[in-house]
Amino acid sequence: MKHTIIVLLAISASFFAFTSHGNSPAHVIISDALEQRVIEWRRDIHQNPELSNREFRTAGVVADHLRDLGLEVTTEIAHTGVVGVLRGGRPGPTIALRADMDALPVKEMTDVPFASTATGEYRGREVPVMHACGHDLHVAMLMGAAEYLASMQEQLAGTVMFIFQPAEEGAPEGEEGGAELMLKEGLFDIVQPEAVLGIHVWSAGTTGHIGYRKGPLMASSDRFEIRVRGEQTHGSRPWGGVDPIVVAGQIINNVQTIVSRQVDITKAPAVVSFGIVEGGVRNNIIPDEVYLEGTIRNFDMGIRSQIFEKLTTTAEMTAAASGAQAEVTIHEGYPVTVNDPELVARMMPTTERIVGREQVYEADLVTGAEDFSFYAMEVPGMFVFLGITPPDQDPATAPSNHSPYFYADEAALRVGTELFINWVLDYPTAR
């Protein structure tokens, strides 16, 4: 009997580890064995990446793992999304943790032994596929957190929702997807969380460092199209028609005054950029149409609406002044990602305890976008950046997220997994 007790204690010690600091809550540290499984999951997913709304294998791996842990599992939400619910043995709040699963149409150029050679279909053609934004790490960390928390289910206070989301990078043309579709299909009808937390790995940060920000963190992202219609004529007789090329140039210039002269940039930064200008087929023919396309980024939902309105007015009135017409179409994308200030403050002691106060910093505003924003519009949310560039490298010059050379230091996996776990354990009593 003594031998049995000793063995059980040894097994328990290999899975659970705690450190405490005075009167602070215990810092849960995952075992080396669990860390190794998280690394293995990450490498497997990295070697088998899948594009948005096509994460079939990844979703299967996740769903099987959650079922093996005894969680309540919902699949095929927003096409390939997987949701696991863990109900603790003690009363308490419901909190959601989110990881995205999709990869990018990028050819991997790293030399890691588990580099991707996968391909997929993108815009009608076969392309290489790579986890160039670190979503493989997100999935693995959340799988590890689920395993740990499930192992202590009877001691757990409250309920945890594990959200494994497809299509953060954007659904294929003609399809819906991502966080918005998960919510539309009843994600929070499964259980209603009172907070949602997420982590994104970040090449611009040193391994294990955490970047946070109260309030706006990442920009909204919207695409616009402007079709400028004039009247075709010969290039030698411009007075015989209406030149949409000149009008398009005037629209491009005038639109720049929206940010510089028409919105209050003391509230939040904004960017309006043109990325496509198409028109004409021959040097001496003035065409009848020019096509413009661009992007809008900003950090305030009210200013976002103002920019939409002013963009339309500016384009239409500029065109009308020259006898042309402008048809403006705005495709609303991801809203501003806004961190709830009270939630950030509530979780800050835990975050600092896990990674060290000196390794937690206030992040700059990021003009990239994230559909975590949709969750944070429904319930208080917190989204942080986890550095993954090795300490002996300069994060400022490291290959960025979405680069074919994107590289992640796997030491960050332990940090992210422990953050998820400790946030859940501390949340019920954190103030």
C-alpha positions as CSV (number, residue, x, y, z in Angstrom):
1,M,0.0,0.0,0.0
2,K,2.9,2.4,0.8
3,H,4.3,1.8,-2.6
4,T,1.0,2.6,-4.3
5,I,0.7,5.9,-2.4
6,I,4.3,6.8,-3.4
7,V,3.7,6.1,-7.0
8,L,0.5,8.1,-7.1
9,L,2.2,11.0,-5.4
10,A,5.0,10.9,-8.0
11,I,2.5,10.9,-10.8
12,S,0.7,13.8,-9.3
13,A,3.9,15.8,-8.9
14,S,4.9,15.1,-12.5
15,F,1.7,16.8,-13.7
16,F,1.0,19.5,-11.2
17,A,3.5,22.0,-10.0
18,F,2.9,25.2,-7.9
19,T,5.0,28.1,-6.7
20,S,3.7,30.7,-4.3
21,H,5.0,34.2,-3.5
22,G,4.0,35.3,0.0
23,N,0.3,35.8,0.1
24,S,-0.1,35.8,-3.7
25,P,-2.0,32.9,-5.4
26,A,0.0,29.9,-6.4
27,H,1.6,30.0,-9.8
28,V,0.6,26.8,-11.6
29,I,3.5,25.4,-13.6
30,I,2.9,22.7,-16.2
31,S,5.0,19.6,-16.1
32,D,7.8,18.9,-18.6
33,A,5.7,16.0,-19.9
34,L,2.8,18.3,-20.7
35,E,5.1,20.9,-22.2
36,Q,6.5,18.2,-24.5
37,R,3.0,17.2,-25.6
38,V,2.2,20.8,-26.4
39,I,5.4,21.0,-28.5
40,E,4.5,17.8,-30.3
41,W,0.9,19.1,-31.0
42,R,2.4,22.3,-32.3
43,R,4.8,20.6,-34.7
44,D,2.2,18.2,-36.0
45,I,-0.2,21.1,-36.7
46,H,2.6,23.2,-38.2
47,Q,3.5,20.4,-40.6
48,N,-0.1,19.9,-41.6
49,P,-1.5,23.5,-42.1
50,E,-4.9,24.2,-43.5
51,L,-6.4,27.3,-45.1
52,S,-9.4,29.2,-43.7
53,N,-12.7,27.2,-43.5
54,R,-10.7,24.1,-44.6
55,E,-9.2,23.2,-41.2
56,F,-10.7,19.7,-41.3
57,R,-7.7,17.8,-40.0
58,T,-6.9,20.3,-37.3
59,A,-10.5,20.4,-36.1
60,G,-10.5,16.6,-35.9
61,V,-7.3,16.5,-33.8
62,V,-8.7,19.2,-31.4
63,A,-12.2,17.5,-31.1
64,D,-10.7,14.1,-30.4
65,H,-8.4,15.6,-27.7
66,L,-11.3,17.4,-26.0
67,R,-13.5,14.3,-26.1
68,D,-10.7,12.2,-24.6
69,L,-10.6,14.8,-21.7
70,G,-14.3,14.3,-21.1
71,L,-15.4,17.8,-22.2
72,E,-18.7,18.7,-23.8
73,V,-17.7,19.1,-27.4
74,T,-19.5,21.0,-30.3
75,T,-18.1,20.7,-33.8
76,E,-18.8,22.2,-37.2
77,I,-19.8,25.6,-35.9
78,A,-18.8,28.1,-38.5
79,H,-17.8,25.2,-40.8
80,T,-14.8,23.7,-38.9
81,G,-14.9,25.4,-35.5
82,V,-14.7,23.3,-32.3
83,V,-15.9,24.3,-28.9
84,G,-15.2,22.5,-25.7
85,V,-16.9,23.2,-22.4
86,L,-15.5,22.1,-19.0
87,R,-17.8,22.5,-16.1
88,G,-15.9,22.7,-12.8
89,G,-16.9,20.9,-9.6
90,R,-17.3,24.1,-7.7
91,P,-19.6,27.1,-8.5
92,G,-18.0,30.0,-10.2
93,P,-18.0,32.3,-13.3
94,T,-17.8,31.2,-16.9
95,I,-14.8,32.3,-18.9
96,A,-13.9,31.7,-22.5
97,L,-10.4,31.1,-24.0
98,R,-9.9,31.4,-27.8
99,A,-7.3,30.0,-30.3
100,D,-7.5,30.4,-34.1
101,M,-6.6,27.5,-36.3
102,D,-6.1,28.6,-39.9
103,A,-2.9,29.0,-41.9
104,L,-1.8,31.2,-44.8
105,P,-1.1,30.7,-48.6
106,V,2.6,31.2,-48.0
107,K,5.6,28.9,-49.0
108,E,7.6,28.1,-45.9
109,M,11.3,29.1,-46.2
110,T,12.5,28.1,-42.7
111,D,14.8,25.2,-42.1
112,V,13.0,23.6,-39.2
113,P,12.7,19.8,-39.5
114,F,8.9,20.0,-39.3
115,A,8.5,22.7,-42.0
116,S,5.4,22.6,-44.1
117,T,5.3,21.2,-47.6
118,A,1.5,21.2,-47.7
119,T,-0.6,22.8,-50.4
120,G,-4.2,24.0,-50.7
121,E,-6.5,25.7,-53.0
122,Y,-6.7,29.5,-52.8
123,R,-8.6,31.7,-55.3
124,G,-9.0,28.7,-57.7
125,R,-5.4,27.6,-57.8
126,E,-3.1,25.4,-55.8
127,V,-0.7,27.2,-53.5
128,P,1.8,26.3,-50.7
129,V,0.4,26.6,-47.2
130,M,2.2,27.6,-44.0
131,H,1.4,28.5,-40.4
132,A,3.1,31.9,-40.9
133,C,1.1,33.7,-38.2
134,G,1.6,31.2,-35.3
135,H,-1.9,29.9,-35.1
136,D,-0.4,26.4,-34.7
137,L,1.1,27.7,-31.4
138,H,-2.3,29.1,-30.3
139,V,-4.0,25.8,-30.8
140,A,-1.4,23.7,-29.1
141,M,-1.3,26.1,-26.0
142,L,-5.0,25.9,-25.6
143,M,-5.0,22.1,-26.0
144,G,-2.5,22.0,-23.2
145,A,-4.5,24.3,-21.0
146,A,-7.6,22.2,-21.6
147,E,-5.7,19.1,-20.6
148,Y,-4.4,20.6,-17.4
149,L,-7.7,22.1,-16.3
150,A,-9.6,19.0,-17.1
151,S,-7.3,17.0,-14.8
152,M,-8.4,19.2,-11.9
153,Q,-12.1,19.5,-12.8
154,E,-13.4,18.7,-9.3
155,Q,-11.4,21.5,-7.8
156,L,-12.2,24.0,-10.6
157,A,-14.5,26.9,-9.8
158,G,-16.8,27.7,-12.6
159,T,-17.0,26.8,-16.3
160,V,-14.4,27.2,-19.1
161,M,-15.3,27.5,-22.8
162,F,-12.4,26.6,-25.1
163,I,-13.0,28.2,-28.5
164,F,-11.0,26.8,-31.5
165,Q,-11.9,29.1,-34.3
166,P,-11.5,28.8,-38.0
167,A,-10.8,31.5,-40.6
168,E,-9.3,34.3,-38.6
169,E,-7.3,35.2,-41.7
170,G,-10.5,35.7,-43.6
171,A,-13.0,33.4,-45.2
172,P,-12.6,32.4,-48.9
173,E,-14.4,34.7,-51.3
174,G,-18.1,34.1,-51.3
175,E,-18.1,32.4,-47.9
176,E,-18.7,33.5,-44.3
177,G,-16.4,32.5,-41.5
178,G,-14.4,33.2,-38.4
179,A,-15.5,34.7,-35.1
180,E,-18.4,36.6,-36.6
181,L,-20.0,33.4,-38.0
182,M,-19.3,31.5,-34.8
183,L,-21.3,34.1,-32.9
184,K,-24.0,34.2,-35.6
185,E,-24.4,30.4,-35.3
186,G,-24.9,30.6,-31.6
187,L,-21.5,30.2,-30.0
188,F,-22.5,32.0,-26.8
189,D,-25.8,30.1,-26.7
190,I,-23.7,27.0,-25.8
191,V,-22.6,28.8,-22.6
192,Q,-22.5,32.6,-22.0
193,P,-19.1,33.7,-20.8
194,E,-18.6,36.8,-18.7
195,A,-15.2,37.3,-20.2
196,V,-13.1,36.1,-23.1
197,L,-9.3,35.9,-23.2
198,G,-6.9,35.4,-26.1
199,I,-3.2,35.3,-26.9
200,H,-1.4,36.0,-30.2
201,V,2.2,35.1,-30.7
202,W,4.3,38.0,-31.9
203,S,7.6,38.1,-33.7
204,A,8.1,41.7,-32.6
205,G,8.5,40.6,-29.0
206,T,11.2,38.6,-27.1
207,T,10.3,35.1,-26.1
208,G,8.0,35.1,-23.0
209,H,7.4,38.9,-23.0
210,I,3.8,40.0,-22.9
211,G,2.5,43.1,-24.7
212,Y,-0.8,44.4,-23.4
213,R,-2.9,47.6,-23.8
214,K,-6.1,48.9,-22.2
215,G,-8.7,50.0,-24.6
216,P,-8.1,49.9,-28.4
217,L,-5.2,47.6,-29.3
218,M,-5.7,46.6,-32.9
219,A,-7.3,48.6,-35.7
220,S,-10.5,47.9,-37.6
221,S,-9.9,46.8,-41.2
222,D,-12.3,47.6,-44.0
223,R,-12.0,47.4,-47.8
224,F,-13.4,49.9,-50.2
225,E,-14.0,50.0,-54.0
226,I,-14.6,53.1,-56.1
227,R,-15.6,52.8,-59.7
228,V,-15.1,56.1,-61.5
229,R,-17.2,56.3,-64.7
230,G,-16.5,58.9,-67.3
231,E,-17.0,59.0,-71.1
232,Q,-14.4,57.3,-73.4
233,T,-12.7,59.5,-76.0
234,H,-9.5,59.7,-78.0
235,G,-6.4,60.9,-76.1
236,S,-5.9,63.7,-78.6
237,R,-9.4,65.1,-77.9
238,P,-9.9,64.9,-74.1
239,W,-12.7,67.6,-74.4
240,G,-14.7,65.0,-76.3
241,G,-15.4,62.9,-73.2
242,V,-15.0,62.8,-69.5
243,D,-11.6,61.6,-68.3
244,P,-12.0,59.1,-65.4
245,I,-8.2,58.9,-64.9
246,V,-7.9,62.5,-64.0
247,V,-11.0,62.3,-61.8
248,A,-9.6,59.2,-60.1
249,G,-6.4,61.1,-59.4
250,Q,-8.4,63.9,-57.9
251,I,-10.4,61.5,-55.7
252,I,-7.2,59.9,-54.4
253,N,-5.8,63.3,-53.4
254,N,-9.1,64.6,-51.9
255,V,-9.6,61.4,-49.9
256,Q,-6.3,62.1,-48.1
257,T,-8.0,65.2,-46.5
258,I,-10.5,63.0,-44.7
259,V,-7.9,61.9,-42.1
260,S,-5.8,65.1,-42.2
261,R,-8.6,67.6,-42.1
262,Q,-12.0,66.1,-41.4
263,V,-11.9,63.7,-38.5
264,D,-10.6,64.4,-35.0
265,I,-7.3,62.5,-34.9
266,T,-6.7,63.5,-31.3
267,K,-9.2,60.8,-30.4
268,A,-7.6,58.0,-32.4
269,P,-5.3,57.5,-35.4
270,A,-6.7,56.5,-38.8
271,V,-5.4,55.5,-42.2
272,V,-7.0,55.5,-45.6
273,S,-4.8,53.9,-48.3
274,F,-5.3,53.1,-51.9
275,G,-3.7,49.9,-53.1
276,I,-5.2,49.3,-56.6
277,V,-5.6,51.8,-59.5
278,E,-6.7,50.1,-62.7
279,G,-7.9,51.8,-65.9
280,G,-7.2,52.0,-69.7
281,V,-5.8,49.7,-72.3
282,R,-3.9,51.9,-74.7
283,N,-1.8,55.1,-74.4
284,N,-4.0,57.2,-76.7
285,I,-7.4,56.1,-75.6
286,I,-9.1,57.8,-72.6
287,P,-11.1,55.0,-71.0
288,D,-14.7,55.2,-69.7
289,E,-13.9,53.7,-66.3
290,V,-11.2,53.5,-63.6
291,Y,-11.3,51.1,-60.7
292,L,-9.8,52.0,-57.3
293,E,-9.5,49.8,-54.2
294,G,-8.1,50.5,-50.8
295,T,-8.2,49.9,-47.1
296,I,-9.4,51.9,-44.0
297,R,-7.8,51.4,-40.6
298,N,-8.7,53.2,-37.4
299,F,-9.1,52.7,-33.6
300,D,-12.5,54.3,-32.9
301,M,-15.8,52.8,-34.1
302,G,-17.4,56.3,-34.2
303,I,-14.6,57.7,-36.4
304,R,-14.9,54.6,-38.5
305,S,-18.5,55.5,-39.4
306,Q,-17.5,59.1,-40.1
307,I,-14.8,57.9,-42.5
308,F,-17.2,55.7,-44.4
309,E,-19.6,58.6,-44.8
310,K,-16.9,61.1,-45.8
311,L,-15.2,58.7,-48.2
312,T,-18.5,58.2,-50.1
313,T,-19.3,61.9,-50.2
314,T,-15.8,62.9,-51.2
315,A,-15.7,60.5,-54.1
316,E,-19.1,61.2,-55.4
317,M,-18.8,65.0,-55.2
318,T,-15.3,65.0,-56.7
319,A,-16.5,63.0,-59.6
320,A,-19.7,65.1,-60.1
321,A,-17.6,68.3,-60.3
322,S,-16.0,66.9,-63.5
323,G,-19.1,65.4,-65.0
324,A,-18.2,61.9,-63.9
325,Q,-19.8,59.4,-61.5
326,A,-18.3,57.5,-58.6
327,E,-19.8,54.4,-57.2
328,V,-18.4,53.6,-53.7
329,T,-18.7,50.2,-52.1
330,I,-17.4,49.7,-48.5
331,H,-16.9,46.1,-47.3
332,E,-16.9,46.2,-43.6
333,G,-14.3,43.9,-42.1
334,Y,-13.1,43.4,-38.6
335,P,-14.0,46.0,-35.9
336,V,-11.5,47.6,-33.6
337,T,-10.1,45.1,-31.1
338,V,-10.7,46.8,-27.7
339,N,-9.5,45.4,-24.4
340,D,-11.7,45.9,-21.5
341,P,-9.7,48.1,-19.1
342,E,-11.1,46.5,-15.9
343,L,-10.5,43.0,-17.2
344,V,-6.9,43.9,-18.1
345,A,-6.3,45.4,-14.6
346,R,-8.0,42.3,-13.0
347,M,-5.6,39.9,-14.9
348,M,-2.5,42.0,-14.6
349,P,-1.2,40.6,-11.3
350,T,-1.6,37.1,-12.7
351,T,0.2,38.0,-16.0
352,E,3.1,39.7,-14.1
353,R,3.4,36.7,-11.8
354,I,3.7,34.2,-14.6
355,V,6.2,36.0,-16.9
356,G,7.8,38.5,-14.5
357,R,6.8,42.2,-14.1
358,E,9.8,43.3,-16.1
359,Q,8.7,41.3,-19.1
360,V,5.2,42.8,-19.3
361,Y,5.0,46.0,-21.3
362,E,2.4,48.3,-22.8
363,A,2.2,47.6,-26.5
364,D,1.9,50.2,-29.2
365,L,-1.3,50.5,-31.2
366,V,-1.2,47.9,-34.1
367,T,-2.8,48.8,-37.4
368,G,-3.2,45.1,-38.2
369,A,-6.7,43.7,-37.4
370,E,-8.1,40.7,-35.6
371,D,-11.5,39.1,-35.5
372,F,-11.2,38.5,-31.8
373,S,-12.8,41.9,-31.8
374,F,-16.2,40.4,-32.5
375,Y,-16.1,38.4,-29.2
376,A,-14.9,41.5,-27.3
377,M,-17.9,43.4,-28.6
378,E,-20.2,40.8,-26.9
379,V,-18.5,40.4,-23.6
380,P,-15.4,42.0,-21.9
381,G,-12.3,40.8,-23.7
382,M,-8.6,40.8,-23.2
383,F,-6.1,40.1,-26.0
384,V,-2.3,40.1,-25.5
385,F,0.8,39.6,-27.6
386,L,3.2,36.8,-26.6
387,G,6.8,37.3,-27.8
388,I,8.3,34.4,-29.7
389,T,11.7,35.7,-30.9
390,P,14.7,34.1,-29.1
391,P,16.5,36.4,-26.6
392,D,19.7,36.4,-28.7
393,Q,17.9,38.0,-31.7
394,D,16.6,41.5,-32.2
395,P,12.7,41.4,-32.4
396,A,12.8,44.6,-34.5
397,T,14.6,42.7,-37.3
398,A,13.1,39.3,-36.9
399,P,10.9,38.0,-39.8
400,S,7.4,39.3,-39.1
401,N,4.2,37.4,-38.8
402,H,3.1,36.3,-42.3
403,S,6.7,36.1,-43.5
404,P,7.8,32.8,-45.2
405,Y,10.7,33.0,-42.7
406,F,8.5,33.4,-39.7
407,Y,10.0,31.5,-36.7
408,A,8.7,30.8,-33.3
409,D,10.8,29.9,-30.2
410,E,9.0,27.0,-28.7
411,A,9.9,28.1,-25.2
412,A,7.0,30.5,-25.5
413,L,4.6,27.5,-25.6
414,R,5.0,26.9,-21.9
415,V,4.4,30.6,-21.1
416,G,1.2,30.8,-23.2
417,T,-0.2,27.6,-21.8
418,E,0.5,28.6,-18.2
419,L,-1.1,32.0,-18.8
420,F,-4.3,30.4,-20.0
421,I,-4.4,28.1,-17.0
422,N,-3.6,30.7,-14.4
423,W,-6.0,33.3,-15.8
424,V,-8.8,30.7,-15.4
425,L,-7.8,29.8,-11.9
426,D,-7.3,33.3,-10.7
427,Y,-10.2,35.0,-12.4
428,P,-12.9,34.0,-9.8
429,T,-11.0,35.8,-7.0
430,A,-9.0,38.4,-8.9
431,R,-9.9,42.0,-8.3
